[in-house]
């Protein structure tokens, strides 16, 4: 046999079989089930009708869905708009070394360790005007606050709850990014006469970019799929002021047992998240690194 | 530009009790305006600490730093108006090369037209004119380091420019070029330049005055010739030269110098205090001489290395190895031969307690 021809051993295919089986059972088959539901009308377990793209067409025209999608987008971007700057501020304010830094790290991470439904319960009690500190306090200040009655109050409470729960994540990521900046950068900036703002803008922020990007993607995906916390706090109400996409989907699939439309919408939901993450990721990759026009000749 | 006077000591720990607690032992030093200096020493000898004290990044735990007689011990780097270039390239990732170079000037609110002119000059000097509009983070390490150098040199009115082993990341060919460039810049701009390095070639070619440091203290300040001809401390003898100076422990008395059972006559007019004295001679000044010549010792050749331009000979006498740099015709020697080496001549130095005997 000539040395240039590699020996071929078809048996090697068997080695990837375990992976294929795992992926098939964990991802491909459940997904195909959803695809299967999305193109059929399931009348009873034994009676099914193939309906083609009808469910997709119907769900895309669903007014309720439009409302939920819009609320979801506004909510997710509000979450990012608040948590990102707040998280960066938190990271900048955290002490860099010593026992204080360890203590602060633990305290800051506390909210991340609380299960979602407990967070919902905490805020449900916290916001009550009879026994909750926040609700009672706001009421005492003469503010007519009610997360069960007022849609704006409900929406703001859900936002506040998410900010409380997840800003520490951005803070911790930013803190990790800050700690990885070599001292020489701060020394050089100090010698170059940079102000604090300039150090933040030209040294700290660019160096935190990588971790913040991960933070933004995580927070976007998570907030886009938010379910438990508003479900526990407001149950999607009042009206449907805090009914976001997941809850809308659950109502369809489990509440009304409309498996066809729910499956069709699941696929669309998945594609929306994929698309948004793709756009966000590419935009953030490019921010601050493109060649500048003009400038010095 | 300014004259820098140092009279200080520094310890990183709070309550230094012994010498080893100090990063810098008490020292007094003056850097004249417009001079080119090098701080030379092995890693961990305190040279970077000394540099950071001059730039104001570190405040000395004792003593003062004077710029032109003004006490700046607790002044910030900005107040001292100093420029410093670090070992590894520091660039502002989001800025172009031109913006990077302009940054120290912009922060000091220099008029835009002047900035443009100055950045152009510096880029020209560093041969980076073609890359001015590129984003700095996309460049190679040596180009980034050139930017760092440029940022150090861009301000024409600095008190001094401090370099902390700036050419570590640059490859040898470019290193040579940049070093010449720095010398040229020194001539053109008449800036006070202080250069930290552990590479003696770099220090000796760059600086007019070299400060040799070890273990937190400065052991000699002098020109390249001083350090070579009359090392004032055995450390300097060891550290400068390749290979370093040969040292033999012996005794001196009125008859001459005694070593390995032999007595060598001292050069005419030379007087040594009696007692334990180390003899130091550079490999370059060891001569191959006929048997029983004055000032010579018999030795056994242990190794002969032909380096092309010269021969490095290692020979032994009573457990001590001497290295000699000889002309190429010494190649006929082979290990085991007995040779007579002249170690006593006018270049020979003597050391008592590691310090030179004048």
Interface residues (C-beta under 8 A of the other chain):
Chain A: X182 X184 X185 X187 X188 X190 X191 X192 X193 X194 X195 X198 X202 X203 X206 X207 X288 X289 X290 X291 X292 X295 X296
Chain B: X52 X55 X57 X76 X77 X78 X82 X83 X84 X86 X87 X88 X90 X92 X93 X94 X95 X96 X98 X99 X103 X104 X107 X108 X116 X119 X120 X132 X133 X134 X135 X137 X138 X148 X151
